[in-house]
Amino acid sequence: MRTIRTPKKREKFLSALESTGGNVTDAAKEAGISRRAAYEWREVDKEFAEEWDEAVEAGTDELEYEARRRAL
């Protein structure tokens, strides 16, 4: 059974992906979709794949900033 793609699920996934620093499993759970569905969406939707990459980059930047802040 396929997960129905909705704008709400998409946004929840991308937001969670950013806030978790790129953790796909946790982001999928937060959005109420399977990890597999997220990767299937990424494969068929170029715009979603680009937004995914941007969310991971932003989340990673935030984690790096926090690590530096704590180190100092």
N, C-alpha and C positions, 0 to 999 in steps of 0.2 A: 504494500500500500504506500503510495506516494504522499508526501507532506505537501499540503497546499501552500503555495507561496503567496504571502500577503505583504503589503507594505509595512504593516505593524511588526510582523515576525522578522522581516528584513532589517528594520531599524533596531529592533531589540537585539538581534544577533550582532550587528555591527557595533552597537554601543557597548555591549558586553565584551565583544572581542577586544575593543580598545581598552576597556577598564581592567581586563584580566591580562593585559600585555600579550595577547595573541593566543590565549588558551581556547582552542576550538571546542573542546568537549564542554567546558564550563559555559562558554557563550551559547552553544547549541541548547544546553539545558535551560539557560535563562530565557531563551527565545521560544522554548517549547517545541523544538525540532530535534531531529536526530543528527548526529555528527555526519552520518552518511548523506543526509539530505543537504546539509550545508555544502559539502564537497560537490554534490551533484549540481546544485545551484551555481556554484563557482565555475564549474566546467561549461555550463551552457549560457551563462550571462556575463559577458565581458565587463560591463559596467559594475556589476556586483563584485567581480574579481578585483577590479581596480580599487573599489571602495574597501574591500577586505584588506588589500595590501596597505592602504592608507591607514586603516584602523590599527593594524598590527604595528606599523611604524610609529604612529602617535602613542600607542600604548607602551611600546618599547622605550621611546624617548622619556616618557613619564617615569618608568621604572628606573632608567639610568639616572635621571635627575634625583630621584628619591635615594638611590644608592649612594650617589655622590654627597648629597645633603647629610645623610647619616654618617658617612665616613669622616666628614669634616666636623 
